[in-house]
Amino acid sequence: MAIEKPEDFYQFYAALKQYRTPTLKAKHMRWYDREFWIPARCTPEMSVLELGSGPGEFLLYMQRKGVKRFFGVEMDRDAIAAMAPGLESRVQIGDIWAYLDQAPRDQLWDRVVMLDVLEHFSAAEGAQLLERVKSILAPGGLVVARVPNMGSPLGGLHQFADITHKAAYSANSLGQLGGAVGFVPVAFLPQRRGSPVRRFLEDMVFGLLSRMLTTVPVVWTPNIIVIWRREEPVAK
């Protein structure tokens, strides 16, 4: 098949990603606790939707946390085939746009999660995506997204590692994207990996650079996590 547009590369995606069934260790649970559960103020009673579930690591995390109502949307059948047994029943196979168009408006979601998803859409498409997410978000609901962090000198490691990426974001442009459709950021978080020693050394280096440079990123890590809430209209 001829390669004419970025989407054509998805035919080779399974080979690139080399999908494997996720196994959640204690450290993985701590990562998701730090980067999602605690800052998004999630509880097992809340409903959680993940758009772009991949092989289901985050869905497996939801299951381990005891969340009763969680669901995913994933287009890649190879990714779904790699999910832990039983999780495939929690996933709709297909396009995110189709799901958002057809999702019942009487079954709203408390949290909507997009991990390594937004960068696969243009900025205009990303705004349209967030606009549609608003229609399925419960009152007081939050949207959590993770993208490569182009506000950091390390962000290119992830942004340019995949030629299907169509948009690049920093903390400022994530605020701009959300603001265009009525979302305000409540937090920008780093995606931290590695041992406590490595993270401590990273903090020392980042702290030193922050004191030396005149312009510093909001978040230093190669990936950045944003938590958005819907902007409520000002009462008159």
N, C-alpha and C positions, 0 to 999 in steps of 0.2 A: 504493500500500500504506500502511495506517495505521501510524503510529509509536506503538508501545505499550511497547517496552522498548529498552534500549541497543543490543542486537544488531540491531535493525531498521535502524539507521543504516549497517550494513555494506553495504547495497544501493547506497549512494552512495559507497562507499569509494574506488573507482577514480577517480572524478571529484575527490575530495578530494586524493588522493595524487598524481594525475597521473603515473602510473608511466612511467619511462623506462629504457631499457637502461643499467645502470651502466657507467661507464668508470672504471677505477682508475688514478689518477695516482700519482706517487711520494709525494705528500703523504698520499694516502689509505692507502697501504701503511704509511707511518710512523705514522699514527694507529692503525691496527689492531695494528701491532707494539707500540706503547706501551700500548695499552688491553687487549690480549688476549694476543698471542703471548709476550711477555716475562714479564708477571706470572703468566700461567697456565702458564708453563714448557712451552710446546708445542713439539713437534718434528714433522718430516714423517712420522715413523713412527707417530705417534699417530692414533687415530680420532676424528673430530669430528662431532657431530650438532648441527644448528641447528634449533630449534623456532620456527616463524614466520619463514620465510626472506624474505618480501617478494619484491622483484624480483631478489634473489640477489647483492647486493653482497658480503656476507660469504662466500658460497660461491665467488664469483669470486676473492676474496682467498685462500681455502683452495687453490684451484687454482694460483694464482700462487706460493704458498709450497711447492708440491710435495707437499702432503698427499695420500696415495694413497687413503685411505678417509675420505671425507666425504659427508655426506648432509643433506638438508633436508626439512622438512615444512611445507607451505603450503596453506591452504584457498582462497585467492583466485586463481582462474584468470587474472584480468587481470594479477596480479603475475607469475605464472609465464610468461605470454605475453611479458612485457618482459625476461625473463632473457637473458643472453648465449647465443648458440647453443651447444648441447651440454649446458648446465647442467640443462635440464629433465629429463634422464635421471637426474640426481642428486637428484630431488625426488619425494616422495610427495604427491600432491594429496589433501587431505582434512583432517579434523579432528585436532588434536593428541591429544585423548583417545583416539580410535580407534587412532591409531598406537601410543601407549603401551600400550594394551591388547593389541595384536596383535604388538608387536615381539618377535622371537625372543630368548629369555633366554640363548642360547648365543653371541650376538654383541653383547657389551657395548661401551660407548663410553668412551673415555678423557676426553673433554671434551664437555659438553653446554652449548650456548650459547642464550641467549634475549635478543635485543636488542629492546627496546621491545615486550615481550610481556606480562610479568607484570601490568602495570597494566591490561590488558584483562580481567583476572579479578578477582573479589572476593578478599579476603584468605583466606577459607576455601577457595576454589577454588585459589588460589595454593599453599596448603599441601598440598592434595590433589595438585596438579600436581608439586610437589617430591617428595612421597612416591612417586609413580609413577616419577619420574625415577630415584630410588634403585635401582629394580629393573633398570634398564638401564645403570647406571654401573659401570664396571670398578673393581676394587680400586685405591685411590689416585686415583681419578678426581676431577675438579673440575667444578663448575657455575658458569658465568659468566652474569650477568644485568645488563642495563642498563635503568634506569627513570628517570622524572623524579625529581628530587631535592627533595623537599619539606622537607628539612632546611635548604635554602638559600633565601634570599629571592628567588632567581631561578627556582626550580623550577616555579612556577606558569606560566611561559612555555610549558612543554611539557605539564604536567599538564592544564591547562585548554584546550589547543589542540585537543583531540580529545574529543568528548563520549561516545565509546565507552569511555573509561577508567573503571574501576570501583573501583580501589584506589589509594591514594597512600602513598608510602614515603619514609622517611628512612633514614640509616644504622642508627639504633637499631631501627626497626621491621623493617628487612631482617634484622637479627640475630635479632629476635623471631620473624619468619616462619620462617627457616631452623631456628632452635632448636626450634620446635614439632614438627619432623619429623626431627630428628637431624642437622642440618647446622650447622657453625660457620663464620663468616666468617673468611677468612684475609687478605682485603684489601678496602678500600674505595678506589676510584680515581675521579679526575675524568675527565670526557670533555672533552678539550681540543681546541679548534678555533681557527682563525685563524693569522695569521703569528706568527713568533717575537717580533716587536716587540709585537704585541697581547697575546700570552701573558705577556710580561715585565711589561707595564703592568698586566695583570690580577693577576699575582702581587703586585705592589706594592700595589695597592688592597686585595686580600684580606688581605695581610699587615698593612696599616695598620688595617683594620677589626678584625682578630683581636686587635690590641693595644688597641683602643679599647673594644671591647664586652665585657661580662661573660659573655655566652653566645654561642658561635660554632659554626657547623656543622662536622661532621667533614670534609665536602667542600663547597666553595663553588659549584662549577659547576652549571648547570641540570640536567644529567643526572649520575647516579651509577652506577658500575659496582661490583658486588659479586662476589667470588669465594668460593664456598662449597666446603668439603670435608665429607665424611661424618664425623660424630663417631664415633670408634671406642670400643667399650665398654671400660671400665676393667677390666684383668685383676685377678682376685681371688686 
